[in-house]
């Protein structure tokens, strides 16, 4: 590729170099191919200009960070609400000795159900963490595409994630229906401990 030629003119320069190496008149087939290549070059140049002109600073500078901050706040508020609920359960457990036996048993059953229901906080925190990770990856990719289209160096990529062990692969938190670990995989893992 010739030095000093801007990125948008590379295809045109390549076509001209090919034409310059040809001797004689162009055939109809070659002329059609040339026209297609020139059209492709213009389309690519136009797309690059449109991408470079996008106002992605709003996306990467405001929208995605705002979304991740809001999700982090949801996790924090959910954790605080769960702690308040658990504190109330402890008060109810202390009161069980002060009520008749049948009422104490009903109270214990209700408190146990509340404890079990509070597991939602950990599950939602894990799922929101996955969404935040995805948003940050999208932000990084958008920045790289825009930088490339504008002819700037792409920002450095995040450090690669170290390889995961089989146990880590299986312990990956809540999954959407059909996306989780199958019972067969769980059985295989448990059998490996024998």
Residue, then its C-alpha position, 0 to 999 in steps of 0.5 A: x500500500x502506498x505510504x501517505x495515502x489516507x485510509x479512505x483512498x486506499x481502495x481507489x489507489x489499489x484500483x488505480x494500481x491494478x489499472x496502471x498495470x494493465x495493458x490495452x483497453x479494458x474489456x466490458x467485464x473488466x470495466x464492470x468489475x472496475x465500476x463495482x470496485x469503485x462503488x464499493x470503495x465509495x460505500x465503504x468510505x461513506x460508512x466510515x464517515x458516518x460511523x466517525x460522525x456518530x455522537x458515540x461520546x453520549x453512549x460511552x461517556x454518559x448512557x452506558x456509565x449511567x446505566x451501570x451506575x443505576x444497576x449498581x445502585x439497584x444492587x445496593x438498595x436490594x442488599x439494604x432492603x434484604x438486610x432490613x427484612x432479615x433483621x425483622x426476621x430475627x426480631x420475629x424469631x426472638x418473639x416466638x418464645x412469647x407466643x403459644x406453641x401453635x402460633x410459634x410454629x406458624x411464625x417459624x414457618x413464615x420466617x423460614x419462608x421469608x429467609x428462603x425468599x430473600x435469596x432473590x437478592x443474591x441471584x439478582x445481584x449476580x444477574x445484574x453483574x452479568x448485565x454490567x459486564x456486557x454493557x462494559x464490553x459493548x462500550x469498549x467495542x463501540x469505542x474501538x469501532x469509532x476510533x478505527x473509523x476516525x483513524x485514531x488508535x483504538x483504546x487499549x483492550x481490557x486485560x484478558x480474563x484468565x481461563x476458567x476451571x471446570x468448577x468455575x464454569x459450573x459455578x456461574x450463577x443464575x441462568x436464563x431458562x435453557x442456559x444453565x448447567x444440565x442435571x447430567x453435567x451436575x451428576x458428572x461433576x458430583x461423580x468425579x468426587x467419588 
